[in-house]
Amino acid sequence: MQDWYNIVRSAAPDNLILIGTPVWCQILAPTVDNPVIGNNILYIVHIYPGYWQYDWYRDQISQAAVAHPLLLTE
């Protein structure tokens, strides 16, 4: 993802960049320790209502939200 970010950033130095994550924007845990390096970045979280019942799901979203900005969608 870093390569894609760099390409976009070279053409649009100030734009907000939305970054998706694996499994339809469901897996955020890796972004905590391995973020894309740059500025004006939002990670996308696509929440399926049935998943909110799982601790692992809520925990990874909470941990990612402490590390960087998130945009929650449904």
C-alpha positions in Angstrom: 0.0 0.0 0.0 2.9 2.3 0.6 3.8 2.3 -3.1 0.2 3.2 -4.1 0.2 6.0 -1.5 3.5 7.4 -2.9 2.1 7.4 -6.4 -1.0 9.2 -5.4 0.9 11.6 -3.2 3.3 12.6 -6.0 0.3 13.7 -8.1 -1.8 15.1 -5.3 0.4 16.4 -2.5 -2.4 17.7 -0.2 -5.4 15.5 -0.9 -6.9 13.2 1.7 -6.1 9.6 0.9 -8.5 6.9 1.9 -6.8 3.5 2.6 -8.8 0.3 2.6 -7.8 -2.8 4.5 -8.1 -6.5 3.8 -11.4 -8.5 3.8 -13.7 -5.6 2.7 -12.1 -3.2 5.1 -12.6 -5.5 8.1 -9.0 -6.3 9.2 -7.4 -3.3 10.8 -5.0 -4.8 13.4 -1.9 -4.8 11.0 -2.3 -1.1 10.5 -1.4 -0.4 14.1 2.2 -1.7 13.8 2.7 -1.3 10.1 1.0 1.9 9.0 1.4 3.6 5.6 3.8 6.5 6.2 2.5 9.9 5.1 0.0 12.6 5.9 -3.7 13.2 5.3 -4.5 9.5 5.6 -7.8 7.9 6.7 -8.1 4.1 7.1 -11.5 2.8 6.0 -13.5 0.5 8.3 -16.5 -1.1 6.9 -18.7 -2.3 9.8 -21.2 -5.2 9.3 -23.7 -4.9 12.2 -23.5 -8.6 13.0 -19.7 -8.4 13.6 -19.9 -5.8 16.4 -20.8 -8.6 18.8 -17.2 -10.0 18.6 -14.5 -8.7 21.0 -11.7 -9.3 18.4 -13.5 -7.0 16.0 -14.2 -4.2 18.5 -10.7 -4.4 19.9 -8.9 -4.1 16.6 -11.0 -1.1 15.7 -10.3 0.5 19.0 -6.6 -0.1 18.7 -6.5 1.3 15.2 -8.4 4.4 16.2 -5.8 5.2 18.8 -3.0 4.8 16.2 -4.6 6.8 13.4 -7.8 8.4 12.0 -10.5 6.0 10.8 -13.5 6.5 8.5 -16.3 4.1 9.5 -18.8 3.1 6.9 -21.5 0.5 6.5 
